[in-house]
Every structure is written in C-alpha cells, then in structure tokens.
C-alpha cells in the first residue's frame, strides 16, 4: 500500500460495473451508480467492442469534449475493457434520465419514444435520414413507439474521426478463481502488482470468490524479450552512457570488507584447553558470524557469469571498538566499495560514520533498529523491521478477506501503540482507495484494555466468520487473547493474524494456533519444495556436514545478491534495487528508501500459516 496507493488514489475508488455478454449493451440502471473521486462525481463506463466516443456521448448525454477532458488517454481512441469516467456535472440530466440509448457494436441503438421522428433523430445524432433507413428499412413506413433503431455512427462523415473510431481489443488473460487463490498469489504468478489487478477489475469491492472471472494484464511477447535481454545485458550496457563516463562507479574489480565477530582469540583458547574427550565447540557469541561466513563462502564459490572481479577481505571484529577503529581509520579503508556488517549496533554505527563520509555503501545482515538508516543514504538493512511485518499482515488480510468480517484489535499496551496505529493507517488508506466515501469505517476496531469475556461474546457472534488482525508483541496479552478466542471456535469461524515474534512464545498451545487458523509473518522463510532451496541444502550439507540455519541462508543470499548487483550496476546499485528485485525475486530482498536522506530497508515479508503442525507459505 503506502505511497503507491496514495499516488493511485484517483484511480481506485471504483465499484464493479454491470457487464453484458450480449452484443447489445444498453445503458442500464446499474451504470447510474455515482462514484466520488477526488471530490467530483462520476459514472464509470466499461468500454465494449465497437464502442466509440461518439456513441458514449449519446448514451450518456454528454459532449465528446467533456469526455476527452476527463479522460485524456482516449484522444487516440478507446480500448476494450477500458474504464471511462463520465463527469456527472456535464451530463444533460433531463436527456440522460429519459435516455433510451444503448451501444451495439459500431452502432448507437435508440429506443423510439413518443413524438420522435426520423427528422428529430437526424438532428439528435447528426446522421442523414438515408443512413438511418439503410440500417433500419422497417422505419420507412414510419416510426413506432418502442421500436429499436440502429444509428450508424461510423457512417457519419460529420463526426470527428477519433470520436467514431471503434474500441480496439486489449491484451488480457481471463483467469477463473480457484479455491485458496488470493490477490497476493495471483500477483506473484502473473508478475503484476496487486494494485493493478484491483484497478483493471473495477476495484473488486466484494473481494475474490471461487469461479469468478478476473482480467489479468498479459505480458506481451515484446515485454518478455525485453526482460530476457535486460537480464542478459552486461553491466556497461545497463548503465549506458552514464557508466562509461564515470569509471569510478563502474569498475573491473570491487573491494568488499566484511566485519564479523569470530572471537578468534577466545576460540583459540577453547581449542588449546580442550581435552581429547571434549566435543568440538566454539564460543557461543561467534556462532552467528560463523554461520553467516559459511553461507558467504558457498555464495562466492557458486556465483557464475560475472564480468567483474571481487576482492573480499574479512575482519574479525569480536565486539571490540578498538579493533574497528584501527580498521576504519587505516588509509586503505577508503579503497572499499562495499562493507557488510558489523553485527553489533554500536559497532555498526561507528563504521557508518566513516562509510557515509567516503560514500561507501554498508549492509546490515542481522536485525538492527531502523535508527541505523536515519540520515544516511549509504546504508541498507536486510532484515525487515516490525512495522513492515504489521503492514504486510494487515494488507494480506485486506487483500484476501472476502465474506469474512475484519476486526482490528487494539491492546492498549504502550509497547503496541505504534504497531496498532500503523495497522489502523493501512486500513484507512485501503478503505479510502477501494470503497466509496459513504462506506468508510467498514472494518471494526475492538478495544481490549483487558481480555473481557463479555466483550468477546458480544463481538464474535454464532456462525460468523472473522479475520482478526492482532498487531501486538505483548506476550501476555497475545496468550490471553488466544485462550479467549479458542472458546468461540465451536460457534464461529475465526482466523487470527499475528506477527513474527509470536513464533517464539512458548506458552502458546500449538493446537490452539491450528484451531484459530493462525497466520504470522516471517522475515525469512525457506520453502523446501523449491528446487533452488533443495539444491542449496544439498550443497551446504556436502560442504559442512550440517544443514544451514537462517544465518547460513542470509550469508549466502546477501553475498550472492550484492556481488550480482555490483556486477550489473556498479556502485549505482542502490538506485536500481527495484529493477534488480524483478530480476532476482527469489532472494527475498525488496528494498525501499525510508527517506530522501536516509537508508534502504528490505520490506520483503512472507505470510505463513500453521497447517498440520508446520508453517506453510501462503
């Protein structure tokens, strides 16, 4: 949602319009629905085969110039299934109210009213009597009330050429909705945005339903070729003339520094003091660094087809600021093009100051506060913050809820206030974008200062279907709410939507989570049915005789991603994050800049559901 939805505000306040599958498309009562867009009132018309600006102007009793003024894109003609805004203020209300005009292919269809004559129709449509009679020979004996006449719009030489140009077909796929399909899954399958799907399908105010036909923008053959060519281009071709002019930004060799706390001194001591019967062990604080390192090494060995070379230098920083100061104030530090780490926040910020000064991009591979991004556009943060989790789960519910009633829980806990307000804002934006202004506040908020059984019973009625968004990281509140909702599952259907920290709440009964159809967010999720994931597991195991954890995957993905990014775009890569995500979507990196003068955060979050005691991607 967010900025895209705000920018697209004018486009999305639409409802489903009436469709007729017959050639005759009469302007029926359902087309009289008035939609408020940016304070103005409109009828919305879906263009059918053969429609022209001229026929629309007659059907809606409006001047062609007014149609063009409100829909600049129609200057070159109409497109089948295009949505045209009809400004109510310019419609001749008296004429429209009594209008019996429809549109049939290349003709305007007119239902004869009392006192109408061929001469009055000639004046009304600007078409010669001979042309009318040619298409309606039965009218030669006179007009009869209730007679339907075909007015040959395209034969009218007086009408402007563009206004009589019939609508042309567009390129869309007709998709029949299957069980468990969502806007989210369709967007991924067809490589289009959710907003686009909603727009081309008239706003989808009733959501999706099984058997419903959806229009999907079809990727043209030309687009497919361009996409393949773009992926195959060398870094110089991608950067074009700008890259050729600035060899400081696009290089043959890139220098990368990696700051990881291996605590080699402590681990050496452990090794020296180990007896023959002691098991192999490492200092506990070094395990994350070692796992990241293993993934990085596998990525370096796996990467192929790069034009650039990479010099990677790994520093053992432990958690020692003196070591870090020694490294970053060495004159050779300015030779680095990319820095990964350190892992500790205080150390990371220390390095950030130097990176910012010399314009070196720095990447955080582990969860850190978004404060590291403030005022520094040379920082990227791989692990999404909790607010992005709340946005993801809220938008997932809004995009997938059909007949279910959506309820947002307000825990009134201080630590949840920011998350609740964020979810509330996402909902308000959604309502403004997809519902008429008369239907705001369609999603309820349930205020729970404490878990009150009476309030729960009054809210969740028998036989109801409820999707409940709970933007809370308060373990006690979440646990009590889950227990209370469990008592209602025998009488109504409940789906609960939470956030990633819940996975670590060991006092939550797994059976309860299944019964409540719990969905949660994950910063990182491995789909083991994905062949690429299976291949990585096998490679990792063969090399290290163990399977990778989340940090092993992070080390691999981050290293592979950034080496490829440098190879494709040189040091311009932060400005190309969107394009690069489209080329390599499987890495789970979708960065956005958090502010004009601030850094980049990964917003890619996966929604998973408890099914058969396992988390399954939705």
Secondary structure, DSSP 4 states (H G I P E B T S, - for coil): -HHHHHHTHHHH---PPP---SSEEE--GGGG--EEETTEEEEEEE--TT--HHHHHHHTT--HHHHHHH-GGGGG--BTT-EEEEEGGGS-HHHHHT--EEEETTEEEEE--TT--HHHHHHHHT--HHHHHHH-GGGGG---TT-EEEEEGGG-TTS-TGGGPPPBP--EEEEE--TT--HHHHHHHHT--HHHHHHHTTT-TT---TT-EEEEEPPPHHHHHHHHHHHHS-HHHHHHHHHHH-TTTS-SEEEEEEEE---HHHHHHHHHH--TTSPP---GGGHHHHHHHHHHHHHHHH--S-SSEEEEEEEE-TT-HHHHHHHHTSGGGGG-SEEE--SSHHHHHHHHHHHHHHT-EEEE-S---GGGGTT-TTEEE-SPPHHHHHHHHHHHHHHH-SSSEEEEEE---GGGHHHHHHHHHHHHHHHHHHS-GGG---SEEEE-SS--HHHHHHHS-TT-EEEEEE----HHHHHHHHHHHHTTTTTSEEEEE--GGGGG-TTS-HHHHHHTT-EEEESS---TTSHHHHHHHHHHHHHHSS---HHHHHHHHHHHHHHHHHHHHGGGGGGGHHHHHHH-GGG---EEESSTTS-EEE---EEEEEETTEEEE-
